[in-house]
Amino acid sequence: MLISSEKCRELTDAGIVQKSLEELDYFSCLYDRYEEKMLSYIMRLSSLSRFEAEDILQEAFIKVWKNLKGIDTTLPLSSWLYRLVHNETISHLRKSKSYGKNNTIEFEKISLADETEDQLFDESNGKNDPVGFSNAILNKMALKYREVLVLKFLEKLSYEEISDVLKIPEGTVAVRINRAKQAFKKLASNDISKVTF
């Protein structure tokens, strides 16, 4: 039986989980609700192609299905999904030969800039393609900095949610975000084509 998108919209996340445990077809509601958001997150975090991101998401949702009975429906499902998808993405990146330390710049090696914090994701910094420019900078950053910026500014998660996704204390989240913003600003102030890697 196919579940209509209208019926899916009527259900909360907890409702979808409960219905999925009773009837498998309701699991499609969960997938449909989070597919685009999680694909976007995977691609922002990893700069992988949509095809590769879809493979990762499929593996993540297999794990969601296997652990559906253990989900605590009193907690936000989105945080749990982010954590699971994050872990699956990081696992993929670690296995990938194309991902290496040579692709990042250490924070300490970036020259100083006088930009304000408000200019961090300012589109005017992005020359003719602000999204491409921001992604190019993010892709050059160390993963621990890139992941907190993506979760905070692009995925709009709270410090508490980021702490839950990354399994680090909220204080560490705050420190990483601060350092990541500084690194991003310093990279953005340089012409990306002139940065030596």
N, C-alpha and C positions, 0 to 999 in steps of 0.2 A: 504494500500500500504506500503510495506517495503522499507525503505530508505537504499540504499547501503552504506557501510562504506566509499567507495570512494567518494560518493557525500557528506557525512558528513565531510570528511577531507577537502574538497574544501571550506567549509563555515567557516567564523569567528564565534566567540561566539555570537556577535550581529546578525549575519546572521541567526544563528540557532534559536535565540530567535524570530526574525521576522518571519521566516518560520514556527516556532511552533505555533505562533498566527494565522497563516493562515491555517495550516494543522497539526493536532495532531501528526501524525507519525514522524514529524521532532524532536519532544521532545526526542525521543530515541537517537538522535545524541548527545544531551547534556548529557544525562545519560551515554552513552557509553564513551564519552570524559572524564568525571570526576569520573566515578564509582570507579576505582581502586585507584586513588589518594585520594579520600575522604574516602574510606574504610581504607586505610593505615593510614590516619590521625586520624580517629576515634579510631583505635586499638592502635596507639601510645599514644594518649592522655589518653585513658581510660583503656588500657590493657584488653578490653573485647574480647570475642571470635569473630571470623569472622561472625558467625551466628547472634550474638547480634548486631554487627556493621552493618550488612546488614539490620536488622530491623530498626535501627536508620537512616540509609541512605535512606531507603524507606520512612520513615516519613518525612525526610528533603526534599526529592524530591517531595512529595505531596505538601508541603508548597511552593516549588519553582514553581510548576505548578499553584497553586492558586494565586501566586503573579507575574506571568509572565508578565502581562500587566503593572505592576508598575516598572519593571526593567529599570534602566537608562543605556542604551546601550553605553553611552559615557564613562562610568566608567568600570574598569575591572570586568568582571563577576566573576572571580575566587575569588576575595576578598569577594564579596557578598555571594558566595557559602560557603566559609570557615566560615564566620560569622554564616550563617544559620545552617550549620552542627555542628559547635562548640556549638551553643546554644542548639541544639537538643541533643547533647551528654551530655552536662552539666545537662540539664533537666533530662535525663535518669539516670545519676549518682546520682543526688539528690534524685530521687525516689527509687533507688535501696537500698535494705537493706544491701547488701554486701559491700557497699562503706561507709567507716566511718573514723573518725579522727584518729582512732587507727592504721591506715595503713600508716601514714606519720610521718616524723621526722621533727621537727621544726628546722629551720636553725641555731638558736642560740645553739642548743644542740649538734651540730656536732663538733668533735675535729678539730684542725687546721692541715693544710697540706702544704707542700712546693712545690706543683706541679705548673708548669707553665700553663698559659692559653692555649697554643698550645696543651697540653696533654688532654684537656677536653674530646674530643671524639676520642682520640688516641686508635686505636685497640689494641695496645700492653698492654693497661691498662686492657683489658678484659679477661685476663687469656686465657682459651681455646675457649671461646665463646664471642667475643666482643659485638655482637648484643644482646645476652641474658644478658650479664653483664650490658650493658648500659640500657636496658629495666628494669632490676631489680632495678637499681638505680633510674631511672625515676619514677618507680611505687611507690617508697618509699618517693618521694618528695611531698610537698604540691602542690595542683593543680595549684595555681597561678604561681609557679615556673616551674612546668612540662610543662604547656601549652606554655609559652614563649620559652622554649628550643626547644620543638617540632616544633613550628612554625618557629623559626629562623634557627635552624641547620638541622632539618630533612625535613621540608617543604620548606626551603629556601625562606621565605618571607622577605620583607624589613621591616624596622621599621614602615614605613607608613602603609603598609598592615597589620601588626600585630596590630597597633593602631586601624585600621578600623575593624578588626575581633573582637578584645576584647572590643572595644569601650572605650578605655582609651587613655590619651594623650601620644604622642611619648616619652616625657620625662619619664613618668612612665614606658613605655616599656623598655627604656634603663636601668633604675634603676632595674627593675625586672630581666632583662636578666643578668645584672652584679651580682646581688645577687644569681640568680639561678645557674650561672656558678660557683660561689664560693662554693655553697652548693653541686653541683654535684662533683666538684673536691675533696671536703672534704669527701664525701661519698665514692668516688672511691678510695681514699687513704687508707681507712679502708677495711679490708676483710669483704665483705658484710655479711658473715655468723656470724661474731662476733659483728655486730652492734646490740645494744639492743634497742628494740622498746618499 
